[in-house]
Amino acid sequence: MSLKVGDIITFERTFTTEDVELFTKVSSDEGSHHVTPDEQGRLVIQGLLTDILPTKIGVNNNVLARTINFEFLRTVFTGDTIIYTVTIDQFEKQHNRTRITASFVCENQREKEVLRGDFLEVIL
């Protein structure tokens, strides 16, 4: 994939109980809200699990993250589908690297913003 300023990349993910259980095991984030279902049978998704997906742009383009800023706005639960919209704000070549700056907004299936932020990545 070739990135350029102004590109908008959108993808989505529906979080499952298995996602939370696996992330709990790896992260040791065992807060009761992550391991005990609420009255609707849902678990709260760990913030770090929710926020890792905007960096998918880097994964798909073989880049290294340098700086990531997140603002958590709403709780995400198992069964929620999160739509990630990433906008490439800056793409510039610097010596033997390329610097990418992007911003993102994440909404749930009810079109409510749950997370937003920005990141700086470098292509080596």
C-alpha positions as CSV (number, residue, x, y, z in Angstrom):
1,M,0.0,0.0,0.0
2,S,1.3,3.4,-0.9
3,L,0.3,6.2,1.6
4,K,-0.1,9.9,0.8
5,V,-1.4,13.0,2.6
6,G,-5.1,13.0,2.8
7,D,-5.6,9.3,2.5
8,I,-8.4,8.0,4.8
9,I,-8.2,4.4,5.8
10,T,-11.2,2.8,7.5
11,F,-11.6,-0.7,9.0
12,E,-13.6,-2.2,11.8
13,R,-13.4,-4.8,14.6
14,T,-16.0,-6.5,16.7
15,F,-14.6,-7.4,20.1
16,T,-15.4,-10.8,21.7
17,T,-15.1,-12.3,25.1
18,E,-12.2,-14.4,23.8
19,D,-10.4,-11.2,22.8
20,V,-10.7,-9.9,26.4
21,E,-9.7,-13.2,27.9
22,L,-6.5,-13.4,25.7
23,F,-5.6,-9.8,26.3
24,T,-6.2,-10.3,30.1
25,K,-3.8,-13.2,30.0
26,V,-1.1,-11.4,28.1
27,S,-1.4,-8.0,29.9
28,S,-2.3,-9.2,33.4
29,D,-5.0,-6.4,33.4
30,E,-7.5,-8.4,35.5
31,G,-9.7,-5.6,36.7
32,S,-13.1,-7.0,37.8
33,H,-14.8,-5.2,34.9
34,H,-12.6,-7.2,32.5
35,V,-13.4,-10.6,34.0
36,T,-16.9,-10.3,35.5
37,P,-19.7,-9.7,33.0
38,D,-22.1,-6.8,33.6
39,E,-25.9,-7.3,34.0
40,Q,-26.1,-7.6,30.2
41,G,-23.4,-10.3,30.0
42,R,-20.7,-8.0,28.6
43,L,-17.1,-7.5,29.6
44,V,-15.4,-4.1,29.4
45,I,-12.6,-4.1,26.7
46,Q,-9.2,-3.1,28.1
47,G,-8.3,0.4,26.8
48,L,-5.0,-0.9,25.5
49,L,-6.8,-3.5,23.5
50,T,-9.1,-0.9,22.0
51,D,-6.3,1.5,21.2
52,I,-3.9,-0.8,19.5
53,L,-5.9,-1.1,16.3
54,P,-5.4,2.4,14.9
55,T,-1.7,1.4,14.5
56,K,-2.8,-1.3,12.0
57,I,-1.7,1.3,9.4
58,G,1.8,0.8,10.6
59,V,1.5,-3.0,10.6
60,N,0.2,-3.0,7.0
61,N,3.0,-0.7,5.9
62,N,6.0,-2.1,7.8
63,V,6.6,1.0,9.9
64,L,7.7,1.6,13.5
65,A,5.6,3.6,16.0
66,R,7.3,6.5,17.6
67,T,4.6,8.5,19.4
68,I,1.0,7.7,20.0
69,N,-1.6,9.9,21.8
70,F,-5.0,8.5,22.9
71,E,-8.1,10.1,24.3
72,F,-10.6,7.6,25.6
73,L,-14.1,8.9,25.4
74,R,-16.5,6.0,26.0
75,T,-16.3,2.4,27.4
76,V,-16.1,-0.4,24.8
77,F,-17.8,-3.7,25.6
78,T,-17.7,-7.2,24.2
79,G,-20.0,-7.3,21.2
80,D,-19.3,-3.7,20.2
81,T,-18.1,-3.1,16.7
82,I,-15.5,-0.3,16.5
83,I,-15.0,1.6,13.2
84,Y,-11.5,3.0,12.9
85,T,-11.0,6.0,10.6
86,V,-7.4,7.0,10.1
87,T,-6.3,10.1,8.2
88,I,-2.8,10.5,6.9
89,D,-1.9,14.1,7.8
90,Q,1.7,14.2,6.9
91,F,4.0,12.0,4.8
92,E,7.5,13.2,4.3
93,K,10.9,11.7,3.3
94,Q,13.7,12.5,5.7
95,H,17.2,11.2,4.8
96,N,16.9,7.4,4.9
97,R,13.4,7.3,6.5
98,T,9.9,8.4,5.9
99,R,7.8,10.0,8.6
100,I,4.1,9.5,8.7
101,T,1.8,11.5,11.0
102,A,-1.8,10.5,11.2
103,S,-5.0,11.2,13.2
104,F,-7.8,8.8,14.0
105,V,-11.3,8.6,15.3
106,C,-13.0,5.5,16.5
107,E,-16.8,5.1,16.7
108,N,-18.9,2.3,18.0
109,Q,-21.8,0.7,16.0
110,R,-24.1,3.5,17.4
111,E,-21.9,6.1,15.8
112,K,-20.7,7.3,19.2
113,E,-17.0,8.3,19.4
114,V,-15.1,6.1,21.8
115,L,-11.5,7.0,21.1
116,R,-9.5,9.5,19.2
117,G,-5.9,10.5,18.9
118,D,-2.9,10.7,16.6
119,F,0.4,9.0,16.0
120,L,3.8,9.4,14.4
121,E,5.4,6.5,12.7
122,V,8.6,6.0,10.7
123,I,9.2,3.8,7.7
124,L,12.8,2.6,7.8
